[in-house]
Amino acid sequence: MAGLRARRGPGPRLLALSALGFCLMLQVSAKRPPKTPPCPPSCSCTRDTAFCVDSKAVPRNLPSEVISLLLNSNKFTLIGDNAFTGLSHLQYLFIENNDIWALSKFTFRGLKSLTHLSLANNNLQTLPRDIFRPLDILNDLDLRGNSLNCDCKVKWLVEWLAHTNTTVAPIYCASPPRFQEHKVQDLPLREFDCITTDFVLYQTLSFPAVSAEPFLYSSDLYLALAQPGVSACTILKWDYVERQLRDYDRIPAPSAVHCKPMVVDSQLYVVVAQLFGGSYIYHWDPNTTRFTKLQDIDPQRVRKPNDLEAFRIDGDWYFAVADSSKAGATSLYRWHQNGFYSHQALHPWHRDTDLEFVDGEGKPRLIVSSSSQAPVIYQWSRTQKQFVAQGEVTQVPDAQAVKHFRAGRDSYLCLSRYIGDSKILRWEGTRFSEVQALPSRGSLALQPFLVGGRRYLALGSDFSFTQIYQWDEGRQKFVRFQELAVQAPRAFCYMPAGDAQLLLAPSFKGQTLVYRHVVVDLSA
């Protein structure tokens, strides 16, 4: 076409110049020396080895292809997590003759090729649990020359040494004295008692209370609290989702001292014992979802109630009321068809303070403590269908509260006293004998309880902190375990709630505190 010219390609001269430049580049590239692997200033490096001295920490930017790393006689005191990141080919690691006193749990993370590790001649007293677990193909380990403290923190190491295929040079304990100079590999695991427990504050109920009674109804867990300060028996419900006690309902009770729930033939009743204005029994109506008063309790019999116990004997339901007035009588009531009826006057004129029902060896007994005389033991007569006085606990003339527990084949009584020591007594077949005295000036409440095989005793006081004791099976005595800051406790109540094991401490002067029992593994 006339108006267009054909486009020319590069001329011969330009092509020749391009070819010449390419040849020159090849010559320069061929003469350039290979790139030297990076090496920190304090280290000497070859392609597969690094040797570092006078470093205060594990150097960074080591050659990624290094196979052997020597960090002997440096100034390390601790080594943190991921200290050897990027050294995936490392096979030999020597960190000897430093002053290392601590390693982090993930110090050696990422060293999948490591076969030899030496931490000899440092100042390690313990090692993080499972610190060697990431080292899948470790063949040799040297921990000699460290001052290992062979307590619960090294229990895992003893277990690991018993099962690992890694060759480990003999290690010796520096402490405690009973293990000093013992070989770690030879320590028996049974010598490590590393499980301990604790009671930690779990929930605070911002009101005083004088009694606490957990109960199950229609597969739900509830708690009944006597709260004279707000003139009510307060019912709380356990929230399994939030894992807390929540408000549920209230029963009017201006001077409540005890609110005792009873589930009889799938029906819920609450016995409300009051100091003034009479005592009553309420019934839960599932149709109206409210409590309604079912009946009065004879005010001539029950004048000044102080405690309530509910129990079954031969299939029949009973409750007993301890009366603390000068003119009243501790009384027994029996369920019959549609109400509770007076069954027996047990203990008149003695200002009773507490009741404990004991059903052991097929012989139901009721123990009544009193501020004016020794506790009295009643035994159930199946022929008379009544309790018959069996004897007195003469060693404790003025017990405020009485509780019992069994340990092995032995039966024990725990008795608190407001003046003088509280007592632990053991049944000897014909009488009780004292096995322990516990200082407890100002005590009105105590409670033995069992949590997962561990036995405790909570002992309160109006003048000092609550003491938690734990049962020592070998000594057959309680030993002091923990103090709880509970002000003027009036009861203690153990309540399992799902996987939470709770101890409730109603306080007369302060908040009602809920503690959770936790298990702590000291070897973790």
TINUDREN-941608 format. One record per residue (C-alpha): residue number from 1; x, y, z. Coordinates in steps of 0.02 Angstrom, whole numbers. Layout:
BEGIN
NUM X Y Z;
...
This chain:
BEGIN
1 0 0 0;
2 70 165 -56;
3 58 260 110;
4 142 129 220;
5 323 76 242;
6 379 -97 298;
7 449 -100 479;
8 635 -140 487;
9 713 -267 609;
10 870 -227 713;
11 1021 -198 610;
12 1174 -310 606;
13 1275 -185 712;
14 1147 -185 856;
15 1140 -373 860;
16 1327 -384 873;
17 1333 -264 1021;
18 1199 -363 1115;
19 1292 -525 1092;
20 1452 -446 1156;
21 1367 -379 1314;
22 1293 -550 1355;
23 1463 -632 1340;
24 1540 -503 1458;
25 1403 -537 1588;
26 1438 -723 1582;
27 1624 -691 1611;
28 1591 -579 1764;
29 1467 -705 1837;
30 1588 -847 1817;
31 1724 -753 1914;
32 1608 -702 2066;
33 1650 -807 2224;
34 1510 -908 2308;
35 1408 -813 2442;
36 1473 -843 2620;
37 1339 -907 2743;
38 1287 -776 2873;
39 1374 -789 3042;
40 1345 -683 3198;
41 1494 -581 3259;
42 1522 -689 3414;
43 1529 -851 3314;
44 1643 -941 3194;
45 1550 -1032 3056;
46 1583 -1155 2920;
47 1453 -1223 2803;
48 1389 -1351 2931;
49 1464 -1298 3100;
50 1448 -1147 3213;
51 1551 -1113 3370;
52 1500 -965 3478;
53 1587 -887 3630;
54 1558 -741 3748;
55 1372 -728 3701;
56 1238 -676 3825;
57 1100 -760 3725;
58 1080 -886 3586;
59 1140 -793 3431;
60 1017 -759 3291;
61 1048 -771 3103;
62 1150 -930 3114;
63 1173 -1024 2950;
64 1013 -1119 2914;
65 1111 -1270 2852;
66 1213 -1289 3011;
67 1222 -1466 3078;
68 1328 -1441 3234;
69 1312 -1296 3357;
70 1429 -1271 3503;
71 1376 -1144 3634;
72 1497 -1194 3773;
73 1564 -1072 3903;
74 1452 -927 3857;
75 1357 -813 3976;
76 1183 -887 3962;
77 1070 -884 4115;
78 906 -931 4032;
79 847 -985 3861;
80 674 -937 3802;
81 547 -1011 3681;
82 594 -1043 3499;
83 778 -1002 3531;
84 836 -1109 3383;
85 707 -1059 3252;
86 764 -1095 3075;
87 892 -1228 3119;
88 791 -1374 3054;
89 948 -1470 3001;
90 1035 -1457 3170;
91 1089 -1629 3234;
92 1217 -1589 3371;
93 1187 -1456 3504;
94 1307 -1426 3649;
95 1264 -1295 3781;
96 1390 -1338 3917;
97 1476 -1241 4057;
98 1357 -1094 4059;
99 1256 -1030 4207;
100 1085 -1079 4142;
101 955 -1089 4281;
102 797 -1094 4174;
103 736 -1160 4008;
104 567 -1122 3931;
105 446 -1259 3886;
106 471 -1229 3699;
107 658 -1192 3700;
108 693 -1333 3578;
109 538 -1319 3469;
110 574 -1349 3285;
111 732 -1455 3307;
112 662 -1607 3217;
113 835 -1670 3164;
114 921 -1658 3333;
115 1004 -1820 3388;
116 1130 -1761 3519;
117 1098 -1632 3657;
118 1211 -1585 3802;
119 1161 -1466 3942;
120 1301 -1524 4057;
121 1375 -1415 4194;
122 1244 -1281 4208;
123 1136 -1226 4355;
124 972 -1311 4311;
125 870 -1356 4464;
126 714 -1408 4368;
127 655 -1434 4190;
128 489 -1386 4109;
129 372 -1532 4091;
130 394 -1627 3926;
131 530 -1509 3863;
132 609 -1652 3765;
133 447 -1713 3687;
134 471 -1617 3521;
135 641 -1700 3496;
136 576 -1851 3402;
137 743 -1934 3358;
138 852 -1883 3505;
139 981 -2019 3536;
140 1094 -1946 3671;
141 1059 -1825 3814;
142 1182 -1761 3944;
143 1117 -1671 4099;
144 1264 -1705 4214;
145 1332 -1568 4325;
146 1166 -1482 4362;
147 1091 -1455 4535;
148 926 -1543 4509;
149 795 -1523 4645;
150 705 -1690 4645;
151 533 -1630 4696;
152 367 -1643 4604;
153 432 -1535 4462;
154 546 -1676 4404;
155 421 -1818 4425;
156 385 -1809 4238;
157 571 -1830 4204;
158 578 -1989 4307;
159 429 -2056 4208;
160 508 -2004 4042;
161 676 -2084 4085;
162 588 -2249 4120;
163 512 -2256 3946;
164 624 -2159 3827;
165 740 -2238 3699;
166 862 -2093 3720;
167 1028 -2135 3803;
168 1044 -2023 3956;
169 1201 -2008 4059;
170 1172 -2038 4247;
171 1095 -1887 4335;
172 1100 -1858 4523;
173 988 -1758 4640;
174 1060 -1609 4733;
175 905 -1589 4844;
176 797 -1618 4945;
177 904 -1699 5080;
178 811 -1866 5073;
179 857 -1884 4888;
180 1028 -1802 4890;
181 1155 -1899 4784;
182 1018 -2019 4728;
183 1016 -2061 4543;
184 863 -1983 4461;
185 838 -2136 4353;
186 817 -2243 4509;
187 690 -2136 4604;
188 528 -2232 4638;
189 374 -2139 4575;
190 278 -2183 4732;
191 391 -2063 4827;
192 316 -1914 4734;
193 154 -1856 4816;
194 118 -1717 4692;
195 -70 -1697 4699;
196 -134 -1563 4816;
197 -299 -1473 4833;
198 -363 -1300 4872;
199 -525 -1210 4912;
200 -540 -1054 4805;
201 -676 -923 4814;
202 -799 -962 4675;
203 -955 -856 4704;
204 -1010 -724 4828;
205 -1192 -713 4879;
206 -1214 -536 4939;
207 -1319 -573 5093;
208 -1303 -655 5265;
209 -1380 -825 5299;
210 -1384 -947 5444;
211 -1416 -1114 5358;
212 -1391 -1193 5187;
213 -1477 -1350 5121;
214 -1448 -1416 4943;
215 -1581 -1528 4865;
216 -1630 -1610 4701;
217 -1804 -1588 4632;
218 -1864 -1638 4458;
219 -1683 -1671 4407;
220 -1629 -1493 4450;
221 -1513 -1438 4590;
222 -1571 -1307 4715;
223 -1511 -1227 4875;
224 -1622 -1168 5020;
225 -1550 -1030 5129;
226 -1622 -962 5292;
227 -1604 -773 5288;
228 -1678 -686 5439;
229 -1604 -521 5381;
230 -1720 -514 5230;
231 -1861 -611 5315;
232 -1857 -756 5193;
233 -1811 -932 5151;
234 -1721 -900 4987;
235 -1719 -1036 4854;
236 -1576 -1031 4729;
237 -1561 -1139 4573;
238 -1400 -1204 4498;
239 -1373 -1142 4320;
240 -1280 -1282 4230;
241 -1237 -1168 4083;
242 -1171 -1019 4180;
243 -1113 -1134 4321;
244 -1180 -1016 4454;
245 -1317 -1010 4585;
246 -1463 -901 4528;
247 -1613 -828 4618;
248 -1767 -937 4601;
249 -1899 -904 4736;
250 -1929 -843 4913;
251 -2039 -902 5057;
252 -2088 -768 5185;
253 -2000 -803 5351;
254 -1967 -651 5461;
255 -1856 -742 5588;
256 -1801 -899 5494;
257 -1662 -1002 5572;
258 -1678 -1156 5461;
259 -1762 -1198 5295;
260 -1765 -1386 5271;
261 -1817 -1454 5100;
262 -1892 -1629 5089;
263 -1945 -1721 4932;
264 -2080 -1847 4982;
265 -2165 -1951 4848;
266 -2100 -1830 4714;
267 -2177 -1683 4807;
268 -2070 -1541 4874;
269 -2095 -1476 5050;
270 -1996 -1346 5147;
271 -2002 -1343 5336;
272 -1976 -1163 5392;
273 -1915 -1150 5572;
274 -1928 -976 5650;
275 -1876 -902 5815;
276 -2034 -797 5827;
277 -2206 -805 5748;
278 -2217 -993 5736;
279 -2145 -1121 5615;
280 -2228 -1186 5456;
281 -2221 -1313 5317;
282 -2236 -1254 5137;
283 -2277 -1357 4982;
284 -2220 -1321 4805;
285 -2366 -1320 4684;
286 -2301 -1361 4509;
287 -2465 -1302 4430;
288 -2453 -1126 4500;
289 -2262 -1133 4516;
290 -2265 -1059 4689;
291 -2248 -1111 4870;
292 -2408 -1121 4974;
293 -2422 -1146 5161;
294 -2471 -1325 5202;
295 -2480 -1326 5392;
296 -2423 -1246 5554;
297 -2305 -1327 5678;
298 -2372 -1329 5855;
299 -2296 -1173 5940;
300 -2318 -1252 6112;
301 -2199 -1391 6066;
302 -2077 -1296 5957;
303 -2045 -1130 6043;
304 -1868 -1083 5991;
305 -1803 -1199 5853;
306 -1617 -1205 5821;
307 -1589 -1350 5700;
308 -1685 -1470 5587;
309 -1644 -1646 5528;
310 -1744 -1745 5399;
311 -1724 -1933 5373;
312 -1809 -2096 5328;
313 -1828 -2248 5440;
314 -1902 -2409 5370;
315 -1976 -2313 5224;
316 -2061 -2178 5328;
317 -2012 -1994 5322;
318 -1974 -1897 5482;
319 -1903 -1730 5532;
320 -1841 -1678 5703;
321 -1829 -1502 5774;
322 -1701 -1456 5906;
323 -1782 -1332 6025;
324 -1668 -1213 6120;
325 -1796 -1132 6235;
326 -1808 -1167 6421;
327 -1986 -1229 6405;
328 -1985 -1316 6236;
329 -1944 -1493 6185;
330 -1847 -1568 6041;
331 -1985 -1649 5939;
332 -2005 -1782 5805;
333 -2132 -1767 5664;
334 -2188 -1905 5544;
335 -2261 -1893 5370;
336 -2431 -1974 5350;
337 -2530 -1964 5188;
338 -2543 -1776 5165;
339 -2453 -1694 5310;
340 -2327 -1707 5451;
341 -2392 -1753 5622;
342 -2315 -1744 5795;
343 -2239 -1914 5836;
344 -2128 -1898 5989;
345 -2062 -1771 6114;
346 -1879 -1818 6137;
347 -1786 -1703 6251;
348 -1880 -1571 6352;
349 -1807 -1430 6456;
350 -1627 -1443 6397;
351 -1599 -1299 6273;
352 -1545 -1410 6129;
353 -1437 -1335 5993;
354 -1405 -1467 5859;
355 -1461 -1636 5791;
356 -1370 -1771 5695;
357 -1451 -1926 5620;
358 -1339 -2078 5604;
359 -1395 -2235 5512;
360 -1255 -2359 5536;
361 -1254 -2547 5556;
362 -1443 -2551 5533;
363 -1469 -2454 5694;
364 -1540 -2280 5665;
365 -1482 -2157 5798;
366 -1515 -1975 5836;
367 -1384 -1874 5931;
368 -1444 -1716 6017;
369 -1320 -1585 6077;
370 -1362 -1459 6210;
371 -1289 -1302 6287;
372 -1343 -1362 6460;
373 -1288 -1544 6466;
374 -1190 -1680 6378;
375 -1251 -1739 6205;
376 -1381 -1877 6215;
377 -1386 -2027 6099;
378 -1557 -2100 6053;
379 -1578 -2267 5963;
380 -1730 -2312 5860;
381 -1839 -2449 5930;
382 -1926 -2541 5788;
383 -2051 -2619 5907;
384 -2102 -2455 5986;
385 -2071 -2352 5827;
386 -1990 -2221 5935;
387 -1818 -2162 5988;
388 -1757 -2228 6155;
389 -1619 -2145 6256;
390 -1459 -2249 6244;
391 -1329 -2145 6334;
392 -1231 -1983 6343;
393 -1069 -1919 6269;
394 -997 -1871 6437;
395 -830 -1805 6375;
396 -909 -1647 6300;
397 -1037 -1569 6419;
398 -1081 -1415 6315;
399 -1071 -1452 6129;
400 -1147 -1322 6012;
401 -1147 -1434 5858;
402 -1128 -1621 5831;
403 -1082 -1708 5668;
404 -1019 -1881 5625;
405 -915 -1971 5493;
406 -843 -2143 5459;
407 -663 -2179 5414;
408 -632 -2360 5370;
409 -723 -2465 5499;
410 -722 -2330 5633;
411 -859 -2207 5677;
412 -817 -2032 5739;
413 -908 -1885 5817;
414 -857 -1704 5790;
415 -919 -1583 5924;
416 -894 -1396 5921;
417 -887 -1289 6078;
418 -905 -1102 6101;
419 -791 -1102 6254;
420 -648 -1226 6252;
421 -580 -1343 6119;
422 -688 -1437 5996;
423 -671 -1625 6006;
424 -653 -1774 5891;
425 -713 -1937 5971;
426 -703 -2117 5910;
427 -829 -2252 5951;
428 -741 -2394 6043;
429 -884 -2519 6044;
430 -959 -2471 6212;
431 -912 -2288 6229;
432 -831 -2140 6140;
433 -650 -2094 6173;
434 -565 -1931 6130;
435 -437 -1938 5991;
436 -408 -1753 5956;
437 -441 -1578 6024;
438 -452 -1432 5902;
439 -433 -1251 5961;
440 -598 -1165 5919;
441 -646 -1025 6037;
442 -812 -952 5980;
443 -864 -1100 5872;
444 -1046 -1128 5831;
445 -1025 -1230 5671;
446 -919 -1372 5605;
447 -943 -1498 5465;
448 -845 -1651 5407;
449 -864 -1688 5222;
450 -789 -1799 5088;
451 -730 -1740 4916;
452 -667 -1870 4795;
453 -591 -1981 4929;
454 -518 -1836 5029;
455 -596 -1802 5198;
456 -603 -1626 5268;
457 -671 -1537 5421;
458 -730 -1356 5416;
459 -724 -1275 5588;
460 -792 -1098 5607;
461 -770 -965 5739;
462 -845 -796 5784;
463 -672 -730 5830;
464 -554 -794 5696;
465 -544 -867 5521;
466 -626 -1031 5475;
467 -504 -1175 5482;
468 -507 -1316 5354;
469 -429 -1478 5416;
470 -386 -1632 5313;
471 -393 -1808 5379;
472 -223 -1894 5392;
473 -257 -2078 5367;
474 -91 -2133 5438;
475 -107 -2032 5599;
476 -295 -2053 5609;
477 -312 -1868 5647;
478 -355 -1705 5563;
479 -211 -1591 5513;
480 -228 -1406 5477;
481 -248 -1376 5291;
482 -311 -1201 5248;
483 -388 -1042 5318;
484 -545 -964 5243;
485 -595 -784 5279;
486 -775 -819 5331;
487 -852 -699 5456;
488 -959 -779 5593;
489 -1011 -938 5500;
490 -1169 -1025 5557;
491 -1157 -1181 5449;
492 -1052 -1266 5316;
493 -1125 -1362 5172;
494 -1042 -1471 5040;
495 -1133 -1468 4873;
496 -1080 -1564 4716;
497 -1139 -1467 4563;
498 -1094 -1557 4402;
499 -905 -1557 4393;
500 -893 -1419 4524;
501 -868 -1472 4704;
502 -930 -1329 4813;
503 -918 -1283 4997;
504 -1045 -1155 5056;
505 -1016 -1049 5209;
506 -1172 -952 5266;
507 -1121 -805 5374;
508 -1223 -720 5508;
509 -1132 -553 5491;
510 -1066 -549 5314;
511 -1088 -618 5139;
512 -1123 -800 5106;
513 -969 -869 5020;
514 -957 -1014 4898;
515 -788 -1099 4882;
516 -738 -1223 4747;
517 -629 -1374 4783;
518 -490 -1384 4653;
519 -359 -1518 4625;
520 -184 -1457 4585;
521 -49 -1566 4507;
522 117 -1496 4569;
523 212 -1598 4441;
524 128 -1507 4295;
